[in-house]
């Protein structure tokens, strides 16, 4: 069976070697990212996902701030690999900072107390789907990306630099750009240890 969604998922790979070789404008990429997040499912249609979209110097600033924060806690003699990563992330077209609005989550907890304990988890589900939606959209546009998690190290520097509302909680960062290196073949674990499939009466299947 041919399926466009599966073909996009095949194109979506983690790319660390990023560049700025693209014909896409920043405006077009901003619109693409916004639409991907806008169309992402969320529990009770809460639309809790938020994003700060950084291009060029703004993206470089974020990774410099993150590097500075890491330099304060990583031993100097071991910092070279971390510095190289920060520079690689900053070399792309831009970075998407993914947030979840905690005011939205709290509002759901107040309005639907029966599910109060579950809403933080539901919010994380929304966050993950938004990240994959953007990653897929970028892959379809011929761009590479990776998903990073420099929280809570980057939270306060980013909030100060980009005027992020206090209720937004940083969940992930996605540097993106042109592909400047090829990929190794992706490997998969065996299906037998990963999936269970049933058809018909489960009682019969259990006998």
C-alpha angles and dihedrals in degrees: 000000000000113000128177093210092055091048090054091049089053090055093049106094135151108266121188097168100079132172141168100247103128140116092215114109122227089245092055093048092047090053091048093051093046093050093049091054093042091056095047116114120245134181112272085358086281093154090207096162118107132179141198109206115205128190133185114329092011091057091046089051092054093053092045090053090049091048091051091051092049093046088062092060106027116080111254093234090057098040101091096087091047091049090050091053093051091050091048092052091048093051094072132085095267150316133249115213109205118210138176118216107234092194088062091050092049090049090055091049091053095045097043106031093169088070097034096119092050101052097081088055091046088052090055089051089054091048093053093048092049090051093050092045091055092043091052092047091052091047090053088051089056095253132128129226144164133210116237133186112204096152133162090013093064099036102091097037090051093046092053096043098046103030093245114185114253093239093060114098117203111233106166146348127225119196111193140182145123120325109260097171138034125248133247115239111277116238129206136204118244116283091226091071095041111044140047119191127188133178127191126355112010090203089060091045090055094053 
